[in-house]
């Protein structure tokens, strides 16, 4: 004799559907759109053109707490960073890209800042 489980009730199905809808991932592992993704706000950096090789960037995320950051200068690989982030560059035009991750959720894009370092002429 084969035993089968009783069919789920309508109430059980509704509760299961509600739990799945509020889940951070869909059945295929993709993130749902309802997540509170971090967003980096890059609010301070060098002027567009500067005569200083050493520059400092200040940034934060919304939501504010619990995020970790990676920073990439030009085409260099991204590395772990924190605000304030100090950088020394060679003459030329540069771009920094800062990206946040919070609770395993990666920011969709990245904050970026472009500036040119031109040494002062003596």
PAVEXKE-507301 format. One record per residue: residue number from 1; residue in three letters; chain; x, y, z of N, C-alpha, C, CB in turn. Coordinates in steps of 0.001 Angstrom, whole numbers. Glycine has a CB too. Layout:
// PAVEXKE-507301
 seq type mol     n.X     n.Y     n.Z    ca.X    ca.Y    ca.Z     c.X     c.Y     c.Z    cb.X    cb.Y    cb.Z
 NUM  ALA   A       X       Y       Z       X       Y       Z       X       Y       Z       X       Y       Z
...
***
This chain:
// PAVEXKE-507301
 seq type mol     n.X     n.Y     n.Z    ca.X    ca.Y    ca.Z     c.X     c.Y     c.Z    cb.X    cb.Y    cb.Z
   1  UNK   A     835   -1164       0       0       0       0     893    1245       0    -957     -12    1212
   2  UNK   A     642    2152    -905    1416    3383   -1022     679    4491    -311    1667    3753   -2501
   3  UNK   A    1426    5206     550     805    6336    1255    1191    7625     535    1248    6383    2764
   4  UNK   A     301    8513     395     577    9816    -197     268   10895     823    -245   10030   -1493
   5  UNK   A     925   12008     678     655   13136    1560    -652   13770    1147    1806   14171    1525
   6  UNK   A   -1377   14316    2119   -2623   14983    1757   -2328   16215     903   -3419   15379    3022
   7  UNK   A   -3255   16572      60   -3104   17751    -795   -3037   18998      80   -4276   17856   -1818
   8  UNK   A   -2190   19979    -306   -2101   21201     497   -3410   21984     427    -927   22080      18
   9  UNK   A   -3709   22668    1514   -4911   23488    1542   -4655   24784     788   -5351   23776    2996
  10  UNK   A   -5730   25463     457   -5609   26752    -240   -4833   27732     639   -7019   27332    -597
  11  UNK   A   -5090   27737    1935   -4392   28652    2846   -2894   28367    2847   -4958   28531    4278
  12  UNK   A   -2501   27093    2824   -1076   26740    2804    -431   27203    1507    -888   25220    2977
  13  UNK   A   -1139   27071     403    -596   27521    -886    -425   29030    -906   -1509   27083   -2041
  14  UNK   A   -1386   29764    -354   -1298   31227    -313    -103   31651     538   -2610   31844     246
  15  UNK   A      84   31015    1701    1229   31342    2553    2548   31030    1856    1144   30577    3872
  16  UNK   A    2621   29904    1143    3847   29544     431    4137   30543    -684    3739   28122    -146
  17  UNK   A    3108   30978   -1391    3293   31958   -2469    3767   33292   -1908    1983   32152   -3257
  18  UNK   A    3215   33712    -766    3622   34971    -147    5080   34895     299    2710   35307    1050
  19  UNK   A    5490   33771     866    6880   33608    1295    7825   33645     109    7057   32300    2060
  20  UNK   A    7446   33001    -992    8282   32998   -2189    8380   34396   -2782    7729   32019   -3229
  21  UNK   A    7281   35135   -2781    7291   36488   -3347    8187   37426   -2566    5886   37050   -3390
  22  UNK   A    8320   37218   -1253    9166   38107    -454   10602   37610    -370    8595   38253     943
  23  UNK   A   10897   36481    -995   12235   35924    -966   13184   36782   -1784   12231   34489   -1485
  24  UNK   A   14469   36924   -1341   15414   37756   -2079   15851   37150   -3409   16619   38012   -1234
  25  UNK   A   15590   35881   -3630   16014   35264   -4884   14860   34487   -5488   17229   34341   -4663
  26  UNK   A   14817   34462   -6806   13806   33685   -7498   14274   32247   -7593   13516   34266   -8899
  27  UNK   A   13435   31382   -8152   13771   29956   -8226   15068   29714   -8994   12633   29183   -8882
  28  UNK   A   15388   30561   -9979   16612   30359  -10761   17824   31057  -10136   16408   30866  -12184
  29  UNK   A   17639   31633   -8930   18764   32249   -8229   18947   33726   -8538   20017   31524   -8566
  30  UNK   A   18153   34275   -9430   18291   35694   -9773   17718   36542   -8651   17581   36018  -11117
  31  UNK   A   18295   37705   -8420   17814   38588   -7374   16495   39205   -7785   18841   39675   -7065
  32  UNK   A   15595   39332   -6838   14323   39980   -7139   14529   41487   -7114   13215   39552   -6130
  33  UNK   A   13649   42206   -7760   13789   43653   -7861   13443   44365   -6558   12915   44177   -8972
  34  UNK   A   12798   43694   -5617   12369   44338   -4397   13478   44532   -3379   11281   43555   -3790
  35  UNK   A   14667   44060   -3638   15739   44165   -2653   16201   45600   -2478   16911   43293   -3057
  36  UNK   A   16688   45872   -1299   17217   47190    -981   18693   47217   -1347   17006   47538     524
  37  UNK   A   18982   47430   -2616   20365   47435   -3094   21097   48660   -2573   20412   47398   -4633
  38  UNK   A   22384   48516   -2274   23140   49700   -1858   23362   50625   -3055   24499   49291   -1228
  39  UNK   A   23481   51891   -2763   23779   52887   -3806   24875   53796   -3273   22494   53720   -4209
  40  UNK   A   25990   53859   -3995   27128   54667   -3554   26921   56123   -3930   28439   54143   -4163
  41  UNK   A   27167   56994   -2960   27154   58446   -3181   28587   58924   -3015   26169   59195   -2180
  42  UNK   A   29208   59312   -4113   30578   59831   -4131   30453   61347   -4055   31384   59365   -5432
  43  UNK   A   30728   61918   -2874   30408   63327   -2665   31615   64254   -2567   29607   63461   -1435
  44  UNK   A   32836   63730   -2581   33998   64624   -2535   35177   63973   -3237   34369   64976   -1073
  45  UNK   A   35889   64807   -3987   37069   64367   -4717   37805   65586   -5242   36689   63411   -5874
  46  UNK   A   38822   65378   -6051   39600   66511   -6559   38801   67331   -7575   40901   66015   -7198
  47  UNK   A   39246   68564   -7819   38606   69330   -8888   38855   68649  -10236   39135   70792   -8909
  48  UNK   A   38141   69079  -11237   38260   68459  -12567   39691   68445  -13075   37380   69188  -13563
  49  UNK   A   40419   69521  -12817   41854   69588  -13148   42574   70017  -11871   42148   70601  -14356
  50  UNK   A   43632   69287  -11528   44373   69590  -10307   45872   69473  -10557   43944   68648   -9162
  51  UNK   A   46655   70176   -9734   48110   70058   -9823   48638   69181   -8689   48774   71453   -9780
  52  UNK   A   47762   68400   -8079   48152   67521   -6978   48077   66052   -7397   47256   67768   -5754
  53  UNK   A   49152   65328   -7140   49184   63898   -7451   48405   63092   -6413   50634   63399   -7525
  54  UNK   A   48391   63573   -5172   47668   62892   -4095   46273   63489   -3965   48439   63004   -2748
  55  UNK   A   45261   62645   -4079   43877   63108   -3977   43112   62202   -3016   43191   63131   -5377
  56  UNK   A   41996   62716   -2520   41175   61991   -1551   39729   61984   -2034   41283   62630    -131
  57  UNK   A   39083   60827   -1895   37672   60681   -2246   36888   60331    -987   37473   59593   -3347
  58  UNK   A   35690   60898    -895   34795   60579     220   33473   60076    -366   34567   61835    1154
  59  UNK   A   32976   58985     225   31750   58374    -292   31014   57648     820   32067   57403   -1443
  60  UNK   A   29755   57333     569   28917   56590    1502   27848   55858     693   28269   57540    2575
  61  UNK   A   27080   55029    1373   25986   54340     688   24664   54645    1356   26227   52830     662
  62  UNK   A   23625   54406     599   22265   54378    1111   21763   52996     754   21346   55542     506
  63  UNK   A   21281   52169    1679   21296   52363    3121   22715   52538    3640   20626   51191    3818
  64  UNK   A   22810   53283    4732   24107   53769    5204   25033   52705    5781   23887   54801    6226
  65  UNK   A   24544   51798    6600   25426   50880    7328   25493   49501    6687   24962   50746    8762
  66  UNK   A   26637   48847    6888   26773   47457    6492   27330   47214    5106   25481   46818    6584
  67  UNK   A   27690   48244    4378   28223   48056    3026   29740   47939    3046   27799   49214    2116
  68  UNK   A   30272   47188    2100   31704   47141    1844   31912   47663     427   32287   45681    2024
  69  UNK   A   33093   48219     160   33342   48882   -1114   34520   48272   -1855   33586   50355    -894
  70  UNK   A   34484   48408   -3186   35664   48170   -4012   35889   49434   -4830   35491   46897   -4939
  71  UNK   A   37170   49763   -5026   37551   50940   -5808   38484   50499   -6927   38232   52024   -4910
  72  UNK   A   38286   51063   -8098   39147   50782   -9249   39565   52105   -9873   38420   49874  -10298
  73  UNK   A   40847   52263  -10085   41380   53444  -10760   41727   53051  -12188   42631   54021  -10011
  74  UNK   A   41190   53803  -13132   41439   53560  -14556   41150   52092  -14897   42905   53926  -14927
  75  UNK   A   42085   51401  -15510   41861   50002  -15899   42450   49001  -14918   42443   49754  -17262
  76  UNK   A   42862   49478  -13746   43423   48575  -12743   42312   47753  -12094   44204   49368  -11671
  77  UNK   A   42641   46564  -11587   41617   45745  -10927   41054   46450   -9692   42200   44379  -10531
  78  UNK   A   39797   46187   -9391   39163   46746   -8203   39761   46103   -6958   37628   46537   -8245
  79  UNK   A   39848   46909   -5902   40352   46400   -4631   39497   46959   -3507   41848   46770   -4427
  80  UNK   A   39532   46307   -2378   38760   46736   -1219   39178   48150    -819   38950   45753     -35
  81  UNK   A   38217   48968    -432   38528   50341     -43   37501   50840     969   38564   51267   -1281
  82  UNK   A   37808   51978    1563   36919   52620    2520   37067   54125    2381   37224   52161    3975
  83  UNK   A   36075   54852    2845   36105   56310    2797   36672   56848    4110   34685   56886    2533
  84  UNK   A   37573   57837    4041   38154   58482    2860   39188   57569    2188   38806   59826    3251
  85  UNK   A   39218   57639     860   40127   56808      69   41173   57708    -564   39356   55997   -1021
  86  UNK   A   42445   57472    -236   43547   58309    -727   44235   57617   -1891   44566   58608     403
  87  UNK   A   44531   58404   -2931   45124   57871   -4159   46265   58782   -4597   44057   57742   -5288
  88  UNK   A   47317   58184   -5136   48408   58950   -5761   48477   58499   -7210   49800   58733   -5015
  89  UNK   A   48418   59458   -8144   48403   59120   -9571   49527   59831  -10311   47048   59485  -10198
  90  UNK   A   49775   59351  -11514   50731   59995  -12423   49998   61048  -13246   51421   58945  -13356
  91  UNK   A   50734   61937  -13923   50074   62943  -14747   49145   62294  -15790   51124   63820  -15446
  92  UNK   A   48013   62945  -16022   47053   62454  -17010   45636   62477  -16470   47414   61044  -17444
  93  UNK   A   44724   61968  -17274   43314   61903  -16900   43020   60538  -16278   42399   62157  -18134
  94  UNK   A   42268   60559  -15186   41989   59341  -14433   40514   59250  -14078   42840   59290  -13164
  95  UNK   A   40043   58033  -13880   38674   57787  -13430   38708   56761  -12309   37769   57298  -14603
  96  UNK   A   38000   57062  -11234   37819   56095  -10155   36377   55587  -10235   38133   56736   -8740
  97  UNK   A   36206   54288  -10000   34883   53676   -9944   34747   53000   -8583   34668   52649  -11121
  98  UNK   A   33681   53328   -7881   33451   52789   -6546   32127   52043   -6554   33453   53918   -5466
  99  UNK   A   32156   50821   -6020   30975   49969   -6032   30762   49374   -4645   31113   48852   -7092
 100  UNK   A   29516   49301   -4222   29185   48797   -2889   28533   47420   -2957   28261   49775   -2170
 101  UNK   A   28690   46700   -1844   28027   45408   -1664   27526   45371    -228   28998   44192   -1976
 102  UNK   A   26275   44951     -56   25680   44902    1278   24837   43650    1397   24828   46165    1562
 103  UNK   A   25078   42872    2435   24328   41625    2670   24326   40733    1438   22887   41938    3080
 104  UNK   A   25454   40676     735   25571   39825    -443   24940   40398   -1692   24966   38511    -162
 105  UNK   A   24372   41600   -1615   23715   42224   -2762   24635   43300   -3328   22331   42829   -2361
 106  UNK   A   24997   43166   -4600   25914   44088   -5265   25152   45247   -5883   26731   43360   -6337
 107  UNK   A   25718   46421   -5761   25154   47617   -6388   25053   47391   -7899   26025   48878   -6072
 108  UNK   A   23984   47881   -8517   23787   47664   -9959   24873   48323  -10795   22428   48192  -10387
 109  UNK   A   25227   49521  -10480   26247   50237  -11245   27404   50607  -10339   25659   51497  -11908
 110  UNK   A   28034   51724  -10624   29098   52209   -9755   29110   53728   -9801   30477   51628  -10176
 111  UNK   A   29603   54327   -8727   29815   55767   -8713   31179   56016   -9349   29734   56360   -7246
 112  UNK   A   31315   57085  -10096   32610   57353  -10723   32925   58847  -10693   32625   56835  -12173
 113  UNK   A   34220   59148  -10803   34723   60531  -10764   35908   60572  -11714   35134   60989   -9285
 114  UNK   A   35921   61541  -12600   37024   61697  -13553   37706   63040  -13300   36514   61601  -15031
 115  UNK   A   39022   63016  -13296   39803   64231  -13084   41118   64114  -13844   40058   64477  -11569
 116  UNK   A   41780   65269  -14009   43073   65310  -14690   44126   65875  -13747   42992   66156  -15987
 117  UNK   A   45226   65159  -13643   46353   65646  -12862   47374   66243  -13816   46984   64509  -12004
 118  UNK   A   47603   67566  -13663   48612   68291  -14434   49582   68910  -13451   47968   69383  -15357
 119  UNK   A   50803   68402  -13375   51767   68993  -12425   51975   70483  -12707   53124   68250  -12499
 120  UNK   A   52145   71241  -11648   52401   72669  -11794   53755   72874  -12451   52343   73387  -10425
 121  UNK   A   53825   73858  -13338   55112   74176  -13978   55874   75134  -13088   54908   74789  -15399
 122  UNK   A   57161   74902  -12968   58008   75751  -12102   58336   77056  -12764   59297   75036  -11735
***
